[in-house]
Amino acid sequence: MEELQQFATAQQPIPTFLISHQVNFTALTNYFPVSGEAAILALPLTVPAIVLAKINPDGF
């Protein structure tokens, strides 16, 4: 988690995508995503992370 915090607080020159497993995402956000769901998180990361938007794999 410490490395992720350092990454999230660093200035990123371009949009960045991170891929993770559901268990890691749930630990970071306290949100349990459906299979294939994506999310946009607020930076800098907080604990728990703030989910700004959810992208459903079915488009709904």
C-alpha positions as CSV (number, residue, x, y, z in Angstrom):
1,M,0.0,0.0,0.0
2,E,2.9,2.4,0.8
3,E,4.3,2.1,-2.8
4,L,0.8,2.7,-4.2
5,Q,0.4,5.8,-2.0
6,Q,3.8,7.1,-3.3
7,F,2.8,6.5,-6.9
8,A,-0.6,8.2,-6.5
9,T,0.9,11.3,-4.9
10,A,3.6,11.7,-7.6
11,Q,2.7,14.0,-10.6
12,Q,1.8,11.8,-13.5
13,P,2.4,13.4,-16.9
14,I,-0.3,11.4,-18.7
15,P,-3.4,9.4,-17.7
16,T,-2.4,6.2,-16.0
17,F,-4.2,2.9,-15.9
18,L,-3.7,0.4,-13.1
19,I,-5.1,-3.2,-13.3
20,S,-5.7,-5.1,-10.1
21,H,-7.6,-8.1,-8.7
22,Q,-10.9,-7.7,-7.0
23,V,-9.5,-8.4,-3.5
24,N,-6.9,-5.6,-3.8
25,F,-9.5,-3.2,-5.2
26,T,-11.9,-4.0,-2.3
27,A,-9.2,-3.5,0.3
28,L,-8.3,-0.1,-1.2
29,T,-11.9,1.2,-1.7
30,N,-14.2,-0.8,0.6
31,Y,-16.3,-1.4,-2.6
32,F,-16.9,-4.9,-4.0
33,P,-16.9,-4.6,-7.8
34,V,-18.8,-6.9,-10.1
35,S,-16.7,-9.1,-12.4
36,G,-15.0,-7.0,-15.1
37,E,-16.0,-3.7,-13.6
38,A,-13.6,-0.7,-13.8
39,A,-13.5,2.4,-11.6
40,I,-11.9,5.8,-11.7
41,L,-10.4,6.8,-8.3
42,A,-9.6,10.2,-7.0
43,L,-6.0,11.3,-6.6
44,P,-4.3,11.6,-4.3
45,L,-5.4,8.3,-2.9
46,T,-7.1,8.4,0.5
47,V,-7.9,5.5,2.8
48,P,-10.4,4.3,1.7
49,A,-9.9,5.5,-1.8
50,I,-12.7,7.6,-3.3
51,V,-14.5,6.0,-6.3
52,L,-15.4,8.8,-8.7
53,A,-17.0,6.6,-11.4
54,K,-17.8,3.0,-12.0
55,I,-17.7,1.4,-15.5
56,N,-19.9,-1.6,-15.8
57,P,-18.7,-4.3,-18.3
58,D,-22.2,-4.6,-19.7
59,G,-22.4,-0.8,-20.4
60,F,-25.1,-0.1,-17.7
